[in-house]
């Protein structure tokens, strides 16, 4: 049986999220190494303030913060403009930004390079599932795959200018959607 340190080193080499590292430790009979608290916890008040300031600093461009399941945590005012005309059902309760972007009643009809965007989103989500084995993410992936392609995106490919990645730095592999306003 591997030691606790070996599991943690292996987890780090595999770039596993902390939650997955805890799951590996538990499976091997060890206590979790990392605590988990909600962003709403009082000790994260300063972090929430930083997130809000970063989102505000992006205005007039839309910016949002999401959790590990792509649920909207916070957004700046420009996101309201972006989501005008989207089905109210997609904006009620917990808002999943991947569902919002690919759903036929969401942003999908507005995304000029929809095929490229969809491909990027599905690949990223599949990668998240590989790392986390999260059944909720797996169900979301199945749901997103079931959505039809908007009529405007049924052609073979988008022009090259529309498929360039975002020029803005990100902590993840990023692609950008090109909006049709």
C-alpha positions in Angstrom: 0.0 0.0 0.0 1.4 3.5 -0.9 2.1 5.9 1.8 0.2 9.2 2.3 3.1 11.2 1.0 3.4 9.0 -2.1 -0.3 9.5 -2.8 0.1 13.2 -2.5 3.1 13.3 -4.7 1.4 11.2 -7.3 -1.7 13.4 -7.2 0.5 16.5 -7.7 2.2 14.9 -10.7 -1.2 14.1 -12.2 -2.3 17.7 -11.5 -5.3 16.4 -9.6 -7.6 19.0 -8.0 -7.4 19.0 -4.2 -10.9 17.4 -3.9 -9.6 14.5 -6.0 -6.5 14.2 -3.9 -8.7 14.0 -0.8 -10.7 11.2 -2.5 -7.5 9.3 -3.3 -6.4 9.6 0.3 -9.7 8.4 1.6 -9.7 5.5 -0.8 -6.3 4.4 0.6 -7.5 4.7 4.2 -6.0 8.1 5.0 -7.6 11.3 6.3 -8.2 14.1 3.7 -5.3 16.6 3.5 -7.3 19.6 2.4 -10.3 21.2 4.0 -13.3 22.4 2.1 -15.3 25.5 2.8 -17.9 27.5 0.8 -16.8 30.8 -0.7 -19.6 32.4 1.4 -17.8 31.4 4.6 -16.8 34.5 6.7 -13.1 33.7 6.4 -13.3 34.3 2.6 -14.8 37.8 2.9 -11.5 39.3 1.6 -11.3 36.8 -1.3 -14.9 37.7 -2.3 -14.0 41.3 -2.3 -11.0 40.7 -4.6 -13.2 38.7 -7.0 -15.8 41.5 -7.1 -13.1 44.1 -7.8 -11.6 42.0 -10.6 -15.0 41.5 -12.2 -15.8 45.2 -11.9 -12.4 46.1 -13.4 -13.3 44.1 -16.6 -16.2 46.4 -17.3 -17.4 47.3 -19.9 -16.6 43.7 -20.9 -18.5 40.8 -19.5 -16.7 38.8 -16.8 -17.8 36.1 -14.4 -16.6 33.8 -11.7 -17.7 30.1 -11.6 -17.3 27.2 -9.3 -15.9 23.7 -10.2 -19.2 22.7 -11.8 -19.4 25.8 -13.9 -22.1 27.4 -11.8 -22.1 31.2 -11.8 -20.8 32.6 -8.5 -20.6 36.2 -9.4 -20.6 38.4 -12.5 -20.2 42.1 -13.5 -23.0 44.3 -14.9 -21.9 43.7 -18.5 -23.1 40.1 -18.2 -26.6 41.4 -17.9 -26.3 42.9 -21.3 -24.8 39.7 -22.7 -27.7 37.6 -21.4 -30.6 39.9 -22.6 -33.1 37.8 -24.6 -31.9 34.5 -23.1 -34.7 32.2 -21.8 -35.6 33.1 -18.2 -35.5 29.4 -17.4 -31.7 29.4 -18.0 -31.3 32.4 -15.7 -33.4 31.2 -12.8 -31.9 29.5 -9.7 -28.3 28.2 -10.1 -27.0 29.3 -13.5 -24.7 26.9 -15.2 -22.6 29.0 -17.7 -21.8 26.1 -20.0 -25.5 25.3 -20.3 -26.2 29.0 -20.8 -23.6 29.2 -23.6 -24.6 26.1 -25.6 -28.4 25.9 -25.0 -30.6 26.7 -28.0 -32.6 29.2 -25.9 -29.4 30.6 -24.4 -26.4 32.2 -26.1 -25.9 29.5 -28.8 -27.8 31.4 -31.5 -25.5 34.4 -31.0 -22.1 32.6 -31.2 -20.7 33.0 -34.7 -18.0 30.3 -34.2 -20.4 28.0 -32.4 -18.8 24.7 -33.6 -15.4 25.7 -32.4 -16.7 27.1 -29.1 -18.8 23.9 -28.5 -15.8 21.7 -29.3 -13.7 23.6 -26.9 -16.3 23.6 -24.1 -17.0 19.8 -24.5 -13.3 19.0 -24.5 -12.7 21.1 -21.4 -15.6 19.6 -19.6 -14.4 16.1 -20.5 -11.0 16.9 -19.1 -12.6 18.2 -15.9 -14.5 14.9 -15.6 -11.2 12.9 -16.2 -9.7 14.7 -13.3 -12.6 14.7 -10.9 -14.8 11.7 -11.9 -17.7 14.0 -10.9 -21.0 12.4 -11.9 -22.7 15.8 -12.0 -20.2 17.0 -14.6 -20.7 13.8 -16.5 -24.4 14.4 -16.6 -23.8 18.0 -17.7 -21.6 16.7 -20.5 -24.3 14.3 -21.7 -26.8 17.1 -21.6 -24.6 19.6 -23.5 -23.9 17.0 -26.2 -27.6 16.5 -26.8 -28.2 20.1 -27.7 -28.7 20.8 -31.5 -26.4 22.9 -33.5 -27.9 26.3 -34.3 -28.9 26.7 -37.9 -26.3 29.5 -38.5 -23.5 27.0 -37.5 -24.5 24.1 -39.8 -21.8 25.2 -42.4 -18.5 23.4 -42.6 -16.3 26.0 -40.8 -16.1 29.5 -39.6 -13.7 32.0 -41.2 -10.2 31.8 -39.7 -10.5 35.3 -38.1 -13.4 34.0 -36.0 -11.5 31.1 -34.6 -8.5 32.8 -33.0 -8.2 32.2 -29.3 -8.8 35.0 -26.8 -5.9 37.5 -26.5 -6.6 37.7 -22.8 -4.6 35.6 -20.4 -6.3 32.8 -18.5 -5.4 30.2 -15.9 -7.0 27.6 -18.2 -6.7 26.7 -21.9 -9.0 29.3 -23.4 -10.9 29.6 -26.5 -13.2 32.5 -27.2 -16.7 32.7 -28.6 -17.2 35.3 -31.3 -20.5 37.1 -30.7 -23.0 38.1 -33.3 -24.7 41.2 -31.8 
